[in-house]
Amino acid sequence: MAPAFPEKAAAVRVSRVNHFFGEGEARNQVLFDNSIEIGAGELAIMTGPSGSGKTTLLTLIGALRSVQDGEISLYGRSLGGLPSTELVETRRGIGFIFQLHNLFESLTAYENVKMGMQAAGIPQSEMRTRGEEILTRLGLGHRIDYKPGALSGGQRQRVAIARALVHRPGLVLADEPTAALDKESGRDVVDLLKELAHQNRSAILMVTHDNRVIESADRIINMVDGRIVSDVVLSETMQLCEYLRNSSVFRHMSPHELSNVAGKFSKRRCDPGTVIVKQGDMGDEFFLVAEGTARVERDGSTLANVAAGDFFGEASLISGAPRNATVSTTSPALLYVLGKADFQSALDSNESFKAQVFKVIFQRQ
């Protein structure tokens, strides 16, 4: 039986990973200081130009290559230093989907899928039912007992996908899984991956250039020249854009502008009683409340209470004057935080934005 991944740990953690090919003068660095984290139940899509290092990173996460520099852990278990026997067991708990389907030509579609179940230790009594179910789900119910030679390229790819997913792995790594499929078949595959992610709490990392599947992602990771240049959790970004759009400061911005600003925010969790800003201190951050509540005080008197969607901290950033109030949390809180440089950049990029900010500040005095 393939090892069960613990449910509560983060599915994938990549921390400051570098990778090199070749030795001596021919040594070439292909990955540069990459860090990502993918949670259980997430469908993450990795995009980027050909040759940017996406497949190399995917194979490192799948324990198909050894980590040279940095750390990769799967559900809390580091891959570094694991003996070969444990690496094999780890790989058995992963569903791999690659562009080359690598089916056994002498076996039927069901028998190829059955091999995936045997490797994962699925009970013999469940195999036929599981195999027929997933092949039918992928549009191959009428080809279950056909050998690969009697199947089209897209059908063979769907058999390979069924083989990778039939044991309901805790982690799926897919490299261009829909490249050889038509629109309907590609949609079936992505729907199945989403179902696996949500129902089984499996983590899915898919490398793709297929724009048809982008809308199904929970997060989009973009890699260029061996570096992760962006990592966007779509649900969080959409929520943040909605908060920004509803605020008097940012509501004039276009969706593109809002998205650009949202991408600059970081997240910060605070316990009750945390002082976020203190009256008299110089300001270097702008805050938007995502969850929880906080109290605004000046000279010991309560001025206001803030909750999800409210923002504060812009006055000091613009005027250069010290903070004119103290803000402290009154419950556990999640804050979106924008640094002074990024706030100033947004301010300078659009005169109407600047005018709105000054208007809001004036109304608050």
C-alpha positions in Angstrom: 0.0 0.0 0.0 1.4 3.4 -0.9 1.9 5.7 2.1 -1.0 7.9 3.0 0.0 11.5 3.2 -1.0 13.2 6.5 -4.1 15.4 5.9 -3.2 18.4 8.0 0.2 19.3 6.7 0.7 21.5 3.7 0.9 19.4 0.6 3.9 20.9 -1.1 6.5 23.2 0.4 9.4 24.3 -1.8 11.9 26.5 0.0 14.8 28.3 -1.8 15.5 25.6 -4.3 18.3 25.9 -6.8 19.2 23.3 -9.4 22.1 22.8 -11.8 22.8 20.6 -14.8 26.2 19.5 -15.8 29.6 19.7 -14.0 32.7 21.8 -14.0 32.8 24.4 -16.7 29.6 22.9 -18.3 27.7 23.4 -15.1 24.5 25.4 -15.8 22.0 26.8 -13.2 18.4 26.2 -14.3 16.4 27.0 -11.1 17.1 30.0 -9.0 15.9 30.4 -5.3 12.4 29.2 -5.8 9.8 28.9 -3.0 6.2 28.0 -3.2 3.6 26.3 -1.0 0.5 24.4 -2.2 -2.2 23.4 0.2 -4.2 20.2 0.2 -7.3 20.6 -2.0 -5.7 23.1 -4.3 -5.4 23.0 -8.1 -2.3 25.0 -8.9 -1.3 25.7 -12.5 2.2 26.5 -13.5 2.8 28.6 -16.6 5.8 30.1 -18.4 7.8 29.9 -21.6 9.3 26.7 -22.8 12.7 26.0 -21.1 11.9 28.1 -18.1 12.4 25.2 -15.6 8.8 24.2 -15.0 9.3 20.5 -15.7 12.6 20.4 -13.8 10.8 21.8 -10.7 7.9 19.3 -11.2 10.3 16.3 -11.3 12.1 17.6 -8.1 8.7 17.8 -6.3 7.9 14.3 -7.5 11.2 12.8 -6.1 12.2 11.9 -9.7 15.4 14.1 -9.2 17.4 14.7 -6.1 17.2 18.1 -4.4 20.7 19.7 -4.7 20.2 23.0 -2.9 17.2 24.1 -0.8 14.4 22.0 0.6 11.2 20.3 -0.7 8.7 18.6 1.6 5.5 16.7 0.8 2.9 16.9 3.6 5.5 17.8 6.1 8.1 15.2 5.1 11.3 16.4 3.7 12.6 14.7 0.6 16.2 15.5 1.4 18.3 12.6 2.5 15.6 10.0 2.1 16.9 6.5 1.2 16.0 5.2 -2.2 13.5 2.7 -0.8 11.5 5.6 0.9 11.7 7.7 -2.2 10.1 4.8 -4.2 7.4 4.6 -1.6 6.9 8.4 -1.8 6.5 8.2 -5.6 3.9 5.5 -5.2 1.7 8.0 -3.4 1.9 10.5 -6.2 -0.1 10.5 -9.5 2.1 11.4 -12.4 0.8 12.5 -15.7 3.3 13.3 -18.5 3.1 14.2 -22.1 4.3 10.7 -23.1 1.7 8.3 -21.9 4.1 5.2 -21.7 1.3 2.6 -21.9 2.0 -1.1 -22.2 1.0 -1.9 -25.8 0.3 -5.6 -24.9 -2.3 -4.6 -22.2 -5.8 -3.3 -22.6 -6.9 0.1 -21.3 -8.3 -1.5 -18.2 -5.1 -3.6 -17.6 -2.9 -0.5 -17.9 -5.1 1.3 -15.3 -5.0 -1.9 -13.2 -1.2 -1.6 -13.0 -1.6 1.7 -11.3 -3.9 0.2 -8.7 -1.6 -2.7 -8.1 1.4 -0.4 -7.5 -0.8 1.6 -5.0 -2.0 -1.5 -3.2 -5.7 -1.2 -4.1 -7.6 -4.4 -3.0 -8.2 -6.8 -5.9 -11.9 -6.8 -5.2 -12.2 -3.0 -6.0 -10.1 -2.9 -9.1 -12.5 -3.7 -11.9 -15.2 -1.3 -10.5 -12.7 1.5 -10.0 -11.1 1.0 -13.4 -14.3 1.0 -15.3 -15.6 4.0 -13.4 -12.7 6.2 -14.1 -12.3 5.1 -17.8 -16.0 5.8 -18.3 -15.7 9.2 -16.6 -13.0 10.0 -19.1 -15.1 9.0 -22.1 -13.6 5.6 -22.6 -16.4 3.3 -21.4 -16.6 1.8 -24.9 -12.8 1.2 -25.1 -12.1 -0.4 -21.7 -10.9 -3.6 -23.3 -9.1 -2.1 -26.3 -5.3 -2.1 -26.5 -3.4 1.1 -27.1 -2.8 0.3 -30.8 -6.6 0.5 -31.3 -6.9 3.9 -29.6 -6.3 7.4 -30.8 -3.5 9.6 -29.3 -6.0 11.5 -27.2 -7.6 8.2 -26.0 -4.2 6.8 -25.0 -3.5 10.0 -23.1 -6.8 9.6 -21.2 -5.9 6.0 -20.3 -2.6 7.3 -18.8 -4.5 10.0 -16.9 -6.9 7.3 -15.6 -3.9 5.2 -14.5 -2.5 8.2 -12.6 -5.7 9.1 -10.8 -7.4 5.8 -10.1 -5.8 5.3 -6.7 -6.9 8.8 -5.7 -3.4 10.1 -4.8 -2.8 12.8 -2.3 -0.6 14.6 -4.8 -0.9 14.8 -8.6 1.9 16.2 -10.8 0.8 16.8 -14.4 2.9 18.0 -17.3 0.7 19.3 -20.2 -2.0 16.7 -19.5 -4.5 18.3 -21.9 -2.1 19.1 -24.8 -3.2 16.1 -26.9 -6.9 16.4 -26.1 -9.8 18.2 -27.7 -11.7 20.8 -25.8 -14.4 18.4 -24.4 -11.9 15.8 -23.3 -9.6 18.4 -21.8 -12.5 19.8 -19.8 -13.4 16.3 -18.6 -9.8 15.8 -17.3 -9.7 19.2 -15.6 -13.2 18.5 -14.0 -11.9 15.2 -12.7 -8.8 16.9 -11.3 -10.9 19.5 -9.5 -13.2 16.8 -8.1 -10.1 14.9 -6.8 -8.8 18.1 -5.2 -12.0 19.1 -3.5 -13.4 15.7 -2.5 -10.2 13.9 -1.6 -8.2 17.0 -0.5 -5.6 16.1 -3.0 -3.1 18.7 -4.2 -2.7 19.1 -8.0 0.2 20.9 -9.6 -0.2 21.1 -13.4 2.2 22.5 -15.9 0.3 23.8 -18.9 0.2 26.3 -21.8 -3.5 25.5 -22.3 -5.4 28.7 -21.6 -8.7 26.7 -21.7 -8.0 25.3 -18.2 -6.7 28.5 -16.5 -10.1 29.5 -15.2 -10.3 26.2 -13.2 -7.2 27.0 -11.2 -7.1 27.9 -7.5 -3.7 29.5 -8.0 -1.5 30.4 -10.9 2.3 30.2 -10.6 4.4 31.8 -13.4 8.0 30.8 -14.0 10.4 32.7 -16.2 14.1 31.8 -16.7 14.2 29.4 -13.8 12.5 31.8 -11.4 9.0 31.9 -10.0 8.0 35.5 -10.8 4.5 35.4 -9.5 2.3 33.1 -7.4 -1.3 34.2 -7.3 -4.0 32.6 -5.1 -7.1 33.5 -7.2 -9.7 33.4 -4.5 -7.6 35.7 -2.3 -6.8 38.1 -5.2 -10.5 38.3 -6.2 -11.5 39.0 -2.6 -8.9 41.6 -2.2 -9.9 43.2 -5.5 -13.5 43.3 -4.4 -12.4 45.0 -1.1 -10.4 47.5 -3.0 -13.1 48.2 -5.6 -15.6 48.9 -2.8 -13.3 51.3 -1.0 -13.5 55.0 -1.7 -9.8 55.2 -2.4 -9.4 52.5 -5.1 -12.9 52.2 -6.6 -12.0 54.3 -9.7 -9.3 51.8 -10.8 -9.8 49.4 -13.7 -9.8 45.6 -13.0 -6.3 45.4 -14.5 -5.1 48.2 -12.2 -6.8 46.6 -9.2 -5.2 43.2 -9.9 -1.8 44.8 -10.2 -2.2 46.6 -6.9 -3.6 43.5 -5.2 -0.6 41.5 -6.3 1.7 43.7 -4.2 -0.2 43.1 -0.9 1.2 40.6 1.7 -0.9 38.9 4.4 -0.4 39.2 8.2 -2.3 37.4 10.9 -2.7 39.1 14.3 -3.8 37.9 17.7 -6.4 39.9 19.7 -4.7 42.9 21.4 -2.0 43.3 18.7 -1.0 47.0 18.1 -1.0 47.3 14.3 0.0 51.0 14.2 0.8 53.3 17.2 0.0 57.0 17.5 3.2 59.0 17.0 5.1 56.4 15.1 6.1 57.1 11.5 4.1 55.1 8.9 5.5 52.7 6.4 2.5 50.4 5.6 -1.1 50.6 4.4 -3.6 48.1 5.9 -6.9 46.5 4.7 -8.8 44.2 7.1 -9.7 40.9 5.5 -11.0 39.1 8.7 -11.6 40.2 12.3 -12.0 43.6 14.0 -9.8 46.4 15.3 -10.3 49.6 17.4 -9.0 53.0 16.4 -8.0 55.2 19.3 -6.5 58.7 19.7 -5.2 60.0 23.0 -6.9 57.1 24.7 -10.4 57.7 23.2 -12.0 55.3 20.8 -12.7 57.0 17.4 -14.0 54.0 15.4 -14.1 50.2 15.0 -12.9 48.6 11.8 -13.9 45.3 10.3 -13.5 43.3 7.1 -13.2 45.6 4.1 -12.1 48.6 6.0 -8.7 50.2 5.5 -6.4 52.5 7.3 -2.8 53.9 7.4 -2.7 55.9 4.2 -2.7 59.4 5.8 0.8 59.0 7.3 2.2 57.5 4.1 1.1 60.4 2.0 1.8 63.3 4.5 5.0 62.0 6.0 3.6 62.9 9.4 3.5 60.5 12.3 0.5 58.2 12.8 -2.4 60.2 14.2 -4.1 57.2 15.9 -3.4 53.8 17.4 -5.1 50.8 15.8 -5.2 47.5 17.7 -7.0 44.2 17.1 -10.1 43.3 19.2 -10.3 39.7 17.7 -8.1 37.4 15.7 -7.5 39.2 12.5 -6.1 38.8 9.0 -4.7 41.9 7.3 -3.6 42.7 3.8 -0.6 44.9 4.0 0.9 47.2 1.3 4.4 48.6 1.8 5.0 52.3 1.5 7.0 52.0 -1.8 4.2 50.0 -3.5 1.5 52.4 -2.2 3.5 55.4 -3.4 3.9 53.7 -6.8 0.2 53.2 -7.1 -0.4 56.8 -6.0 2.0 58.2 -8.6 0.8 56.1 -11.4 -2.6 57.7 -11.6 -3.6 61.3 -10.9 -7.3 60.4 -10.3 -6.1 57.9 -7.7 -4.1 60.5 -5.9 -7.0 62.9 -5.9 -9.3 60.3 -4.4 -6.8 59.5 -1.7 -6.4 63.1 -0.7 -10.2 63.5 -0.7 -10.6 60.5 1.6 -7.9 61.8 4.0 -9.5 65.3 4.0 -12.9 63.8 5.0 -11.3 61.9 7.8 -9.8 64.9 9.5 
